[in-house]
Amino acid sequence: MSSPIGGILPVGIGAVSGVAGATTGVPQAQGADGFASILASSFDALQGTQKTADTLATQAATGDLKDVHDYMIASSEAALATEMVVTIKNKAVEAFNEIMRMPV
């Protein structure tokens, strides 16, 4: 039994609909590097989120930040994005290991 699965979109790139057959913003006919490019763009998005949180942390420490809530929101976003990327990486490694265990 197989089900159509769209590409995995990183945080902040676009909305993913859970409805079967709905468009996810990712072309259906991707090249061989489709997953790799999506994964690379999610790492780039993660790096940008962490950089924003670091900048706001520096501003909060020096007293230049007017609203501390901005730092707290950015920090939470960076933590959640990091957790998501690590989870995706762990699942990809787990899937690879499962494929390698399959008899040929």
C-alpha positions as CSV (number, residue, x, y, z in Angstrom):
1,M,0.0,0.0,0.0
2,S,1.4,3.3,-0.9
3,S,0.3,6.9,-0.4
4,P,1.4,10.0,-2.2
5,I,3.6,12.1,0.0
6,G,4.6,15.6,-0.9
7,G,8.0,17.2,-0.1
8,I,8.9,18.1,3.4
9,L,8.8,21.8,3.8
10,P,11.0,23.6,6.3
11,V,9.6,26.0,8.9
12,G,8.7,29.3,7.5
13,I,8.9,28.3,3.8
14,G,5.2,27.5,3.2
15,A,2.1,25.8,4.4
16,V,1.7,22.1,4.2
17,S,-1.9,20.8,3.9
18,G,-2.6,17.4,5.4
19,V,-5.4,16.7,2.9
20,A,-4.5,14.1,0.3
21,G,-4.0,15.5,-3.2
22,A,-3.6,19.1,-1.9
23,T,-0.7,21.1,-3.3
24,T,2.1,21.7,-0.9
25,G,4.0,24.3,-2.9
26,V,6.6,21.7,-4.0
27,P,6.6,20.6,-7.6
28,Q,5.6,16.9,-8.0
29,A,8.4,16.1,-10.5
30,Q,11.5,16.9,-8.5
31,G,15.0,15.9,-9.6
32,A,17.2,13.4,-7.8
33,D,18.3,16.1,-5.3
34,G,14.8,17.2,-4.3
35,F,15.0,15.9,-0.7
36,A,18.6,17.1,-0.4
37,S,17.8,20.6,-1.5
38,I,14.8,20.8,0.8
39,L,17.0,19.6,3.7
40,A,19.7,22.2,2.8
41,S,17.1,25.0,2.7
42,S,15.8,23.9,6.1
43,F,19.3,24.1,7.5
44,D,19.6,27.6,6.0
45,A,16.3,28.6,7.6
46,L,17.4,27.2,10.9
47,Q,20.7,29.2,10.7
48,G,18.7,32.4,10.0
49,T,16.4,31.8,12.9
50,Q,19.3,31.2,15.3
51,K,21.1,34.2,14.0
52,T,18.0,36.4,14.7
53,A,17.7,35.0,18.2
54,D,21.4,35.6,18.9
55,T,21.2,39.2,17.6
56,L,18.1,39.8,19.9
57,A,19.9,38.2,22.8
58,T,22.9,40.6,22.3
59,Q,20.5,43.5,22.2
60,A,18.8,42.4,25.4
61,A,22.1,42.0,27.2
62,T,23.3,45.4,26.2
63,G,19.9,47.1,27.0
64,D,19.2,48.1,23.4
65,L,16.2,45.8,23.0
66,K,12.9,47.7,23.6
67,D,10.7,44.7,24.0
68,V,12.0,41.5,25.7
69,H,9.1,39.5,24.2
70,D,10.7,39.7,20.8
71,Y,13.8,37.9,22.1
72,M,11.7,35.3,23.9
73,I,9.7,34.6,20.8
74,A,12.8,34.4,18.6
75,S,14.5,32.1,21.2
76,S,11.5,29.8,21.3
77,E,11.3,29.7,17.5
78,A,15.0,28.8,17.3
79,A,14.7,26.1,19.9
80,L,11.7,24.5,18.1
81,A,13.3,24.8,14.7
82,T,16.5,23.1,16.0
83,E,14.4,20.3,17.6
84,M,12.5,19.8,14.3
85,V,15.7,19.6,12.2
86,V,17.3,17.2,14.6
87,T,14.1,15.0,14.6
88,I,14.0,15.0,10.8
89,K,17.7,14.0,10.7
90,N,17.2,11.2,13.2
91,K,14.2,9.9,11.2
92,A,16.2,10.0,8.0
93,V,19.1,8.1,9.6
94,E,16.6,5.6,11.0
95,A,15.0,5.1,7.6
96,F,18.4,4.7,6.0
97,N,19.4,2.1,8.5
98,E,16.1,0.2,8.0
99,I,16.7,0.2,4.2
100,M,20.2,-1.2,4.7
101,R,18.8,-4.0,6.9
102,M,16.5,-5.2,4.1
103,P,17.5,-8.4,2.4
104,V,18.5,-8.0,-1.3
